């Protein structure tokens, strides 16, 4: 199996498993119905380092959007970790986890040495927030052409009331279709036979694009079976493209999908939410 794992500080950054700051994490045990099915509300959200379309940097506004969505699991893209003055050098995934009381992992796709006078590496990438415990995590490198922004696939294995659910967050190349073609092939290879699995992210391609064919052939696009309307999520203030997607594996059934419109100024993407059901007769116990 293809495993181009990020090295050094990037890998270490993916292993932040506990809820930050000792915050209590809610236990949504009531989500299991009488048959034992696990029900999850899953959100994908490109937060543009918390800078809104109004030019305001406001991480608490991002946290408010997530909180109001009721999401149990959130895949984030364009997340800063001690990156620069643009986000006040803060650890955004840790701050969001503390604000929300969630567990968090972070995958650094850009990872640079700490600047003079600091011990914090300069990092940028994706994150996964979860109400449920994260039992393991890994950030795998996706194909990236020379000179292009590095891309990755962040994986978090969740313990959802005794069942392992594998969640992935990614952000594909925004310029080159040729890179996206190879990135999606990498994703399918990395996820492999993991099931139940949920893959979310900003794919930077609209439905029917050739580079999405391998994802559509391997997973179910939640919007196609549970969404209503066009599913447009970008750009936030005048959405006309469906590029923020939630894919699920065979033992996962989407029952609802919607675009959240409450805070379109918070970032340049609208968040997309799907309620999914993990079918107990096919789901393995926590490994």
C-alpha positions, 0 to 999 in steps of 0.5 A, a space after each residue: 500500500 502506498 504510504 508517503 508519510 510526512 516526516 519530522 514535525 509534521 508527523 508529530 503534529 498529527 498525534 495530538 489525540 487528547 482533547 486540548 486543555 483538559 476540556 470535557 468531550 461530550 459523549 454522544 452515546 445516544 446516537 446509537 439506535 435500537 439496532 446498534 447503528 452508529 449515527 454521525 453528523 459529519 462536517 467538511 469545512 475549508 476555513 481559510 485560516 479563519 479569515 473571512 470574506 470580510 477580511 476579519 480573522 476570527 477563529 471563534 466565529 469558525 468555532 461558532 459555525 461548527 458548534 451550531 452545526 451540531 457536527 460530531 466529526 469535522 474535517 477541516 482544510 486550510 488550517 494554520 499552526 504557528 504559521 505566520 502573522 496572518 493567523 497571529 502565530 497561534 495553534 489553530 487546531 488546538 484553539 478550536 479543540 479547546 473552544 469546542 471541547 473536541 478531540 483533535 488531530 492535525 496533519 501538516 502538509 507545509 512544515 518549516 523550521 521554527 523562526 528565530 526566537 521560537 520553538 514552534 514549527 511553521 505548519 499548514 494543512 488539515 485537521 480532524 475534530 471529533 466528539 469521539 476518542 481518536 485512537 490513532 492517526 496518520 498523515 500521508 503524502 499525496 502526489 505533488 508536482 514540483 513547485 506545487 503546494 504539498 498535499 496530504 490525506 489526514 486519517 483519524 481512527 475514531 472509537 464510536 461506541 465500540 466501533 472503529 470509524 476511519 475518517 479522512 480529511 484532504 485538500 486537493 490541488 487547486 490548479 492542476 487537474 493532472 495532480 488531482 488525477 494522481 491525488 485521488 488515486 492515492 486516496 483510494 489506495 491509502 484508504 484501501 479496504 478500511 470500512 466504515 470510512 468517511 473521506 471529506 474535503 475540498 476536492 477543487 473539482 466539480 461533479 463529473 470531473 475526470 479526476 473524481 471518477 476513481 472516488 465515485 467508483 470506490 465510495 458513495 458521494 453523500 450529496 448524490 444520495 442524500 442532498 437536496 438542491 445543487 450543493 454549491 459551497 464555493 465561493 461562500 458569498 455567491 456559491 456556484 460550485 460543488 467542490 466540498 464533498 463527503 464520501 463514504 464506504 460500503 457500510 455507511 449510509 448517508 441519510 441527509 446532506 446540506 450546505 450550511 448558509 448561516 455564516 457566509 462571511 466566516 470563510 470563502 467556503 460554506 460548510 457541508 454537513 451529512 448525517 450518516 449511519 454506520 450499519 452495525 452488521 458490517 462494522 468491525 469492533 474497535 481495533 
